[in-house]
Amino acid sequence: MFSKILIANRGDIALRILRACRELKIKTVAVHSTADSDAMHVRLADESVCIGPAHSSKSYLNIPSIITAAQLVGADAIHPGVGFLSENSDFAEIVQAHNMIFIGPKADHIKVMGDKIKAKLKANELGLPLVPGSKGIIRDLKNAKNESEKIGFPLLIKASAGGGGKGMKVVNKKEDLEKALFAAKNEARAAFGNDDVYIEKYLSNPRHIEVQILGDKYGNVIHLGERECSIQRNHQKLIEEAPSPILNKEEQLYIGELACEAAKKMKYENLGTIEFLYENKKFFFIEMNTRLQVEHPITEAITGIDIVREQISISAGNKISYEQNKIKFLGHAIECRINAENPKTFLPTPGAISQFHPPGGLGVRVDSGLYSGYEIPPYYDSLIAKLIVHGDNRSHCLLKLNQAIQEMVIEPIPSTLALHKDILNSKDMINANYDIKWLENVFLKNKNE
Ligand code: MV4
């Protein structure tokens, strides 16, 4: 096992990794920017190193600074957490080149999945169902026109370097194709320095369902069931559930095994999430995330498996310590992402926290770096707390979640806590009658009328 891990992240996820390290008796090193000197992850780690100024490009994304810090403290592995450098294949290679372990999958897998066209071709090889569309990159307008005749309208132009929605354009009719193609390419070039695009049939009201998988260095792969993350705004997930409230037993088994088989075939190592869109009872692969995810706690809640501890163990060369047929899925879990954002405008609301009181009770978990007296810096992601509740079944989970939200105090900044209360009590949420458009096009629209 490792003796010392450097955690190249901040906030709730840095704390999460730190806790897993403690259980494994691994020493922890926090890194932080000058804006995070008073952060909880710095306080709780065994050691800490300041790696640069507030702006993340100079600190949490500063590879030379992080590598130097790791060498300085004698770390034998680096955990990148979520976001920041977690899906940077160059970083994974650099960590290795400096004789440390990158806690994540092989650099090649990160690279392939980061390129959405390559990822789709790979998914095809692995037998995953795809959204009908172009086989690879669109070469020119003529190619686009040909493909559009085959696919039909509405269609969606996507950037190969994209993900998270940047460089995506819906095209409703033939006449709009040319303009949209060049707009998508321009957007992609500006955002990613790469204007490769591909075309897919546009699914108008899908749900977002993803499968958590875990592979070791010996070819063993297991899946930990699915999560549904359809409740989102502007490509930011707000609420996630495990299991998906709308799949039947057969569908759950089917998608879990499909994802697992695909990961086995590619000899995938470490944690991964295979994402699907689900519409008219059919699944379509869209992306694979090659890292730990924000919403991993809901899977931990229903399986009882410590995903981060298992991830670290696998990275150290151990076999997966679970067998697929012994994994039991128990009850229902929901995560509410609490962001320091105005619940109406979604503009960031950083600032001082005078009062923080987390809820408690059986099956209630709060992952957060907040404390009374903490000041939320304005430089980073607005996620400040994750509230995860586990119940015997979905309605029990919702009941407990309502109580937990009532108990929770985060003052004086406005946050999405207020919004969660409304969403959880809406008829559509209670009936699980939502898709990826629901929050923006139905719930928030009605609320603002
Ligand atoms: C789609 C789609 C509809 N049809 N592909 C958004 C970013 C990337 N994850 C893929 N995305 C989508 N791909 C086809 N063919 C709709 C989305 C999409 C979406 C997907 C998952 C979760 C939230 C979303 C929000 C808007 C659009």
Residues whose N, C-alpha, C, O or C-beta is under 5 A from the ligand:
A	BS01	MV4	V131 L156 G163 G164 G165 E200 K201 Y202 L203 H208 I286 I436
